[in-house]
Amino acid sequence: MALKPISIVNLSREILTLTERVAGYFSEKNLPEPSFDASYHGTPNDPEFEEIQAPLIEALADLSLLVQGPKIFLRTFGLAFQDLAAFQIALEFNFFKIVPLEGSITSRELARAAGIGEDITASAVRLLATQRIFVESEPGVFQHTSISAVLGRDDDIQAAIHMEVDDMFKAASDIDLALRKEPKNYSHESAPFNIRHGDIAYDWYSKNPRKGARFAQAMTGFSKLDRPISPLRDEYPWASLGRGKVVDVGGGNGSISMMLAKEFPDLEFIVQDISEDMMRQASLRKEMDGLEGRVTFMQHDFFEPQPIHDARAFFLRHISHNYVDSECVKILRALIPALEKRPGTPVLINDVVLPELNSKERYKERIMRQTDIAMFVVLGAKQRSASQFHALVKQADPRFEIKKIHGNLNIGLVEVVLGN
């Protein structure tokens, strides 16, 4: 089917209308308009704003692509790794902390504090500044923008971005080698991460404690970037579970359980993870203040039978996307003895649900498709669509039924129950 022609004049008029809607939202909510100033903390991260934000981002992207034309786009897109190389320098050598949140710094001062040469320091920051990451306020003098300041202020978000640009970017560069070595049957062992770093991701992070600690912190950072807790909190009736336990299967550092525990005081959360280091770090997080006794930690391998048989729900956040289907089947089957003890107990799979054709704005779909490729890079795994989740749970046990898929944002909540 031929693509429908797009008039750039009509598109620009649509952009004006959409921009006026966004500006009206800021005015109605008494919020400041977006700014590149370092003091600006960003647009709202809520479904109401996203509903009017998404079509504007989509239209702006189309207009930009049309005006650039194919050759300029391909040249820019094909060399985007150079932007990431500059980003890698800034993250690895702590530019975002060295540049003051208020005031400015010269390239010489920045280079001296970072411990690298002034020329490459200036080159990296100037390339980033073309993306509004830092600004050169006068020759050789740099300041934060609203974008770079996020990384200066928030250690969790910086950890998330640094981990991606360091560990994952390097692994992704070997994706072709991984596919040539194992063209069709994928696993943790065949993943590009293993090809690049010489070990399965989980084992590599366990053997590299500094990187492992950053990975754990990065998971919290991602929840602040594009996986907010509010949809998870609001789009499932947690209070209907009553007073009882929720088992956070493979819950890592427990940050999500901690946030949910603060919202739902009748629920207790048992965070299970195989990593002792992860649980040790989790118990020391400041978010644990006031939650002692309501958020507890248990070492458990989720491929083994579930030892908690009186839970109100089993919660699996970002677990299924780490594994190929055969491994996910084992994880689900390990829950069955506990589910049979308490019929109707939901299994809540909190993960990306890939969209059907033309059901999402392309910029939203791009984020979801990025995570799909990311899971292949790290673990030889994948994200799944609703139909793929349906097939997966049936493969684990024909009694499994998907009761409902909650939410319509990047991360869904697949509610599964074990029938008769």
TORZA-867441 format. One line per field, with one value per residue (C-alpha): y, x, z; residue in three letters. Coordinates in Angstrom, 1 decimal. Layout:
c2	[Y/...]
c1	[X/...]
c3	[Z/...]
bavo	[Ala/...]
***
This chain:
c2	[0.0/3.4/5.9/8.7/12.0/14.6/18.3/20.1/23.2/21.1/19.4/22.7/23.9/20.7/21.3/24.8/23.4/20.7/23.2/25.5/22.5/21.8/25.4/25.5/22.5/24.3/27.4/25.5/23.6/26.7/25.1/26.8/26.4/24.1/25.7/24.7/26.6/24.4/25.3/23.7/20.2/18.8/18.2/16.3/12.5/11.6/10.0/13.2/15.2/12.3/12.1/15.6/15.4/12.3/13.5/16.7/14.8/12.5/15.5/17.3/14.2/13.8/17.5/17.2/14.1/15.5/18.8/17.0/14.5/11.0/11.8/14.2/11.9/8.8/10.8/11.9/8.6/6.5/8.6/8.8/6.6/9.5/11.4/8.4/8.4/12.0/11.1/8.2/10.6/13.0/10.2/8.3/11.4/12.9/16.0/16.2/16.5/18.7/21.4/23.4/23.4/27.1/29.1/28.0/26.4/26.7/23.8/24.1/23.8/20.9/19.0/19.5/18.2/15.3/14.3/14.3/16.6/20.0/19.4/16.2/17.7/20.7/18.5/16.2/18.9/20.9/17.9/17.3/21.0/20.5/18.3/20.9/18.7/21.6/25.0/27.0/30.4/32.1/30.8/28.0/28.4/25.8/25.6/23.1/23.0/21.4/18.2/17.9/19.2/16.1/14.0/16.4/16.2/12.6/9.9/7.1/8.5/9.1/5.4/4.3/6.3/5.5/1.8/1.9/4.0/1.9/-1.7/-2.0/0.2/-1.8/-5.1/-3.8/-3.2/-6.9/-7.9/-9.0/-11.3/-12.9/-13.6/-15.1/-17.4/-18.4/-17.3/-18.8/-20.4/-17.7/-17.8/-15.9/-17.7/-16.5/-12.9/-10.0/-9.1/-12.4/-12.1/-8.6/-9.0/-12.7/-13.7/-13.9/-10.5/-11.6/-13.4/-10.5/-8.0/-10.4/-10.6/-6.8/-5.3/-1.7/-2.3/-4.5/-1.7/0.7/-1.8/-2.1/1.7/2.0/0.0/2.7/5.3/3.8/3.9/7.7/8.0/6.2/3.6/5.7/4.1/6.0/3.8/0.7/2.2/3.5/1.0/-2.2/-2.4/-3.2/-2.3/-5.1/-7.7/-6.9/-7.4/-9.8/-10.6/-9.7/-11.7/-9.6/-12.4/-11.5/-8.0/-7.0/-4.0/-3.9/-0.2/-0.9/-2.9/-0.1/2.5/0.3/-0.4/3.3/3.6/0.5/0.1/-3.1/-5.0/-6.6/-7.2/-10.1/-9.2/-12.4/-12.4/-14.9/-12.3/-11.8/-8.6/-7.2/-7.8/-6.4/-3.2/-3.1/-3.3/-0.2/2.0/5.2/4.3/1.5/4.1/3.3/0.1/-2.3/-5.4/-4.6/-5.0/-8.0/-9.9/-13.6/-15.2/-17.4/-18.8/-18.3/-21.4/-23.4/-24.1/-21.0/-21.4/-18.8/-20.4/-17.8/-14.7/-12.4/-11.9/-12.8/-9.8/-10.2/-6.9/-6.9/-10.7/-12.2/-10.0/-11.4/-14.9/-16.9/-18.7/-22.0/-20.3/-18.2/-21.4/-22.8/-19.6/-19.8/-23.5/-22.9/-20.8/-23.5/-25.4/-22.1/-21.0/-24.3/-23.8/-20.5/-20.6/-17.3/-15.7/-13.4/-13.5/-9.9/-9.7/-6.1/-5.7/-4.1/-5.3/-4.7/-2.9/-4.1/-2.4/1.3/1.2/3.5/6.7/5.9/7.6/5.5/2.3/3.2/3.2/-0.2/-1.6/-0.3/-2.3/-5.4/-5.1/-4.3/-7.5/-9.4/-7.6/-8.3/-11.7/-13.1/-12.5/-10.4/-8.4/-9.8/-8.8/-9.6/-12.6/-13.8/-13.5/-15.6/-18.3/-18.2/-18.8/-21.6/-23.3/-23.2/-24.7/-24.8/-23.7/-20.3/-17.5/-13.8/-12.1/-8.6/-6.5/-3.3/0.0/1.6/3.1/1.7/-0.8/-3.1/-5.3/-8.7/-10.3/-14.1/-16.6/-20.3/-21.7/-25.1]
c1	[0.0/1.4/2.1/-0.4/1.1/1.7/1.5/4.2/1.9/-1.0/1.4/2.7/-0.9/-1.6/1.6/0.4/-3.0/-1.3/1.2/-1.6/-3.2/0.0/0.5/-3.1/-2.4/0.6/-1.5/-4.5/-2.2/-0.3/3.0/6.0/6.4/9.2/12.7/16.3/17.3/19.1/16.5/13.7/12.9/10.9/7.4/4.9/5.2/1.5/-1.0/-3.1/-0.2/1.1/-2.2/-1.7/2.1/2.3/0.6/2.7/6.0/4.8/3.9/7.2/9.2/7.4/8.0/11.6/12.1/10.3/12.3/15.6/15.1/16.4/20.1/20.5/18.5/20.7/23.9/22.8/21.3/24.2/26.7/24.7/27.2/29.6/27.1/27.0/30.9/30.8/28.1/30.3/33.2/31.0/29.5/32.7/34.7/31.9/31.3/27.7/28.8/31.8/29.9/28.1/24.3/24.5/27.2/29.7/33.0/35.8/36.9/40.3/38.8/36.5/39.4/41.6/38.9/38.1/41.8/41.7/42.9/41.3/40.8/38.9/36.9/35.8/35.1/32.8/30.9/30.5/29.0/26.6/25.7/24.3/21.7/21.1/23.1/25.2/25.5/28.5/27.5/30.6/33.8/35.2/32.7/30.0/26.9/24.2/20.9/17.7/18.7/22.3/21.1/19.0/22.1/23.8/21.0/19.8/22.3/19.8/19.1/22.8/23.4/20.8/22.1/25.8/25.1/23.4/26.1/28.9/28.0/25.1/26.4/29.6/27.6/25.3/28.3/28.8/25.3/26.4/29.0/26.5/24.0/26.7/27.8/24.2/21.8/18.5/18.5/19.1/20.0/21.9/25.0/24.6/23.7/25.9/26.6/28.3/30.2/31.5/32.1/32.9/30.2/26.4/25.1/24.0/27.3/29.4/27.7/28.1/31.9/32.2/30.7/31.1/29.2/26.7/25.9/25.5/23.2/21.0/20.9/20.1/16.9/15.6/16.7/14.7/11.6/12.1/12.7/9.9/8.6/6.8/5.2/2.0/0.4/1.4/-0.1/-3.3/-4.2/-4.4/-6.8/-4.1/-6.4/-8.8/-6.1/-6.9/-4.5/-1.7/1.5/2.6/5.6/7.9/9.5/13.0/12.5/16.1/16.8/13.1/12.6/9.2/7.9/9.1/7.1/4.0/4.3/4.1/0.9/-0.9/-0.4/-2.4/0.1/3.4/6.0/8.4/11.2/12.8/16.1/18.9/21.6/22.8/24.6/21.4/19.4/22.2/22.2/18.4/18.2/20.3/18.3/16.9/13.5/13.4/12.9/9.6/9.0/10.9/8.8/6.5/9.2/11.4/13.9/14.3/17.0/15.2/15.8/12.6/13.2/12.7/9.2/7.8/8.0/5.4/1.9/-0.3/0.4/-2.3/-0.4/2.8/4.4/7.0/8.4/10.7/11.3/9.7/11.6/14.9/14.2/13.3/10.0/11.2/12.8/9.6/7.6/9.8/9.3/5.6/5.4/7.5/4.5/1.9/2.1/1.7/-1.2/-3.0/-2.9/-4.8/-7.0/-7.6/-4.3/-3.1/0.2/1.0/3.5/4.7/6.5/6.3/3.4/4.4/1.7/-0.2/0.3/-0.5/-1.9/0.7/2.4/5.7/7.8/6.1/6.5/10.1/10.8/9.1/11.0/14.3/13.7/12.9/16.3/17.9/16.7/18.2/21.5/21.8/20.2/19.2/15.6/12.7/9.6/6.2/2.8/-0.5/-0.9/2.6/1.9/-1.3/0.6/3.3/1.0/-0.9/2.4/3.3/-0.1/-3.4/-5.2/-3.5/-5.8/-5.0/-7.7/-6.9/-4.0/-4.0/-2.6/-2.0/1.5/4.9/4.7/1.7/0.5/-0.6/-2.9/-2.8/-4.8/-4.7/-8.1/-9.6]
c3	[0.0/-1.0/1.8/2.0/0.9/3.7/3.0/5.1/5.3/6.6/9.0/10.3/10.9/12.8/14.9/15.7/16.9/19.0/20.4/21.5/23.3/25.1/26.1/27.3/29.5/31.1/31.6/33.1/35.5/36.4/35.3/33.7/30.0/28.9/28.9/28.2/31.3/33.9/36.5/34.5/35.9/32.9/31.6/33.7/33.7/33.8/31.4/31.0/29.7/27.6/25.8/24.3/24.2/22.0/18.9/18.9/19.2/16.3/14.1/14.9/14.0/10.7/9.7/10.7/8.6/5.6/5.6/6.1/3.3/3.2/2.7/5.6/7.8/6.9/7.4/10.9/11.9/10.6/12.6/15.8/17.5/17.5/19.7/22.0/22.1/23.3/25.8/27.0/27.6/29.6/31.7/32.3/33.3/35.4/33.4/34.6/38.2/37.5/35.6/38.3/38.3/38.8/37.0/34.4/33.9/31.2/29.1/30.7/34.2/33.2/31.5/34.6/36.9/34.6/34.2/30.4/27.6/27.0/23.2/23.5/26.5/24.4/21.4/23.4/25.1/21.9/20.1/23.0/23.0/19.4/21.1/23.9/26.3/27.9/26.2/25.3/26.7/25.5/23.7/25.9/28.7/29.4/31.4/32.1/30.2/31.5/29.8/31.2/34.6/35.1/35.0/37.4/39.9/39.8/40.5/39.7/36.2/35.6/36.5/34.1/31.2/32.0/32.2/28.7/27.1/28.6/29.1/26.7/23.8/23.8/23.7/20.9/18.7/18.5/17.6/14.1/15.6/17.9/15.1/12.8/15.7/16.5/13.7/15.1/18.5/21.1/24.8/27.5/26.3/22.7/23.5/22.2/25.8/26.4/23.1/24.1/27.8/28.0/30.4/30.9/32.1/35.5/36.2/34.8/37.1/40.0/39.3/38.8/42.0/40.9/37.7/39.5/42.0/39.1/37.3/40.5/40.7/37.0/37.5/39.9/37.4/34.6/36.8/37.0/33.2/31.4/33.8/36.4/39.4/39.1/36.3/38.1/41.3/39.7/37.0/39.1/42.2/44.7/47.6/46.5/47.5/51.1/53.9/53.1/51.2/47.7/46.5/44.3/42.3/41.1/42.6/42.6/44.9/45.9/44.9/43.3/46.3/48.6/46.6/46.5/50.2/50.9/48.8/50.2/53.9/54.2/52.0/52.9/50.2/50.1/47.6/46.3/44.4/43.8/44.4/48.0/46.9/45.4/48.6/50.8/48.8/48.8/52.6/52.9/50.6/52.2/50.8/53.4/56.2/57.9/56.0/58.3/58.6/55.7/53.0/53.6/51.5/50.7/48.6/46.0/42.6/40.6/38.6/41.8/43.3/45.0/48.8/49.7/49.5/51.2/49.0/47.7/44.5/42.7/41.0/38.2/37.0/34.0/34.4/31.3/28.9/30.3/29.0/25.9/26.0/27.3/30.3/31.0/30.9/33.7/35.8/35.5/36.2/39.4/40.7/40.1/43.4/45.3/43.0/43.5/47.3/46.9/43.8/42.1/43.2/40.4/38.7/37.7/34.8/34.6/31.3/27.9/25.8/22.2/20.2/17.2/13.9/13.9/17.5/19.0/18.0/16.4/19.0/21.7/19.6/19.1/22.8/23.1/20.1/21.5/24.6/22.5/20.8/24.1/25.6/22.7/23.1/26.8/27.2/23.8/24.9/23.7/24.6/23.7/22.3/23.9/21.6/22.4/26.2/25.6/23.8/26.5/29.5/27.7/27.0/30.7/31.6/29.7/32.8/32.8/31.5/30.9/32.9/31.8/30.5/32.6/31.3/28.0/28.4/27.6/30.4/30.8/33.6/32.4/35.0/34.8/36.9/37.1/36.2/37.0]
bavo	[Met/Ala/Leu/Lys/Pro/Ile/Ser/Ile/Val/Asn/Leu/Ser/Arg/Glu/Ile/Leu/Thr/Leu/Thr/Glu/Arg/Val/Ala/Gly/Tyr/Phe/Ser/Glu/Lys/Asn/Leu/Pro/Glu/Pro/Ser/Phe/Asp/Ala/Ser/Tyr/His/Gly/Thr/Pro/Asn/Asp/Pro/Glu/Phe/Glu/Glu/Ile/Gln/Ala/Pro/Leu/Ile/Glu/Ala/Leu/Ala/Asp/Leu/Ser/Leu/Leu/Val/Gln/Gly/Pro/Lys/Ile/Phe/Leu/Arg/Thr/Phe/Gly/Leu/Ala/Phe/Gln/Asp/Leu/Ala/Ala/Phe/Gln/Ile/Ala/Leu/Glu/Phe/Asn/Phe/Phe/Lys/Ile/Val/Pro/Leu/Glu/Gly/Ser/Ile/Thr/Ser/Arg/Glu/Leu/Ala/Arg/Ala/Ala/Gly/Ile/Gly/Glu/Asp/Ile/Thr/Ala/Ser/Ala/Val/Arg/Leu/Leu/Ala/Thr/Gln/Arg/Ile/Phe/Val/Glu/Ser/Glu/Pro/Gly/Val/Phe/Gln/His/Thr/Ser/Ile/Ser/Ala/Val/Leu/Gly/Arg/Asp/Asp/Asp/Ile/Gln/Ala/Ala/Ile/His/Met/Glu/Val/Asp/Asp/Met/Phe/Lys/Ala/Ala/Ser/Asp/Ile/Asp/Leu/Ala/Leu/Arg/Lys/Glu/Pro/Lys/Asn/Tyr/Ser/His/Glu/Ser/Ala/Pro/Phe/Asn/Ile/Arg/His/Gly/Asp/Ile/Ala/Tyr/Asp/Trp/Tyr/Ser/Lys/Asn/Pro/Arg/Lys/Gly/Ala/Arg/Phe/Ala/Gln/Ala/Met/Thr/Gly/Phe/Ser/Lys/Leu/Asp/Arg/Pro/Ile/Ser/Pro/Leu/Arg/Asp/Glu/Tyr/Pro/Trp/Ala/Ser/Leu/Gly/Arg/Gly/Lys/Val/Val/Asp/Val/Gly/Gly/Gly/Asn/Gly/Ser/Ile/Ser/Met/Met/Leu/Ala/Lys/Glu/Phe/Pro/Asp/Leu/Glu/Phe/Ile/Val/Gln/Asp/Ile/Ser/Glu/Asp/Met/Met/Arg/Gln/Ala/Ser/Leu/Arg/Lys/Glu/Met/Asp/Gly/Leu/Glu/Gly/Arg/Val/Thr/Phe/Met/Gln/His/Asp/Phe/Phe/Glu/Pro/Gln/Pro/Ile/His/Asp/Ala/Arg/Ala/Phe/Phe/Leu/Arg/His/Ile/Ser/His/Asn/Tyr/Val/Asp/Ser/Glu/Cys/Val/Lys/Ile/Leu/Arg/Ala/Leu/Ile/Pro/Ala/Leu/Glu/Lys/Arg/Pro/Gly/Thr/Pro/Val/Leu/Ile/Asn/Asp/Val/Val/Leu/Pro/Glu/Leu/Asn/Ser/Lys/Glu/Arg/Tyr/Lys/Glu/Arg/Ile/Met/Arg/Gln/Thr/Asp/Ile/Ala/Met/Phe/Val/Val/Leu/Gly/Ala/Lys/Gln/Arg/Ser/Ala/Ser/Gln/Phe/His/Ala/Leu/Val/Lys/Gln/Ala/Asp/Pro/Arg/Phe/Glu/Ile/Lys/Lys/Ile/His/Gly/Asn/Leu/Asn/Ile/Gly/Leu/Val/Glu/Val/Val/Leu/Gly/Asn]
***
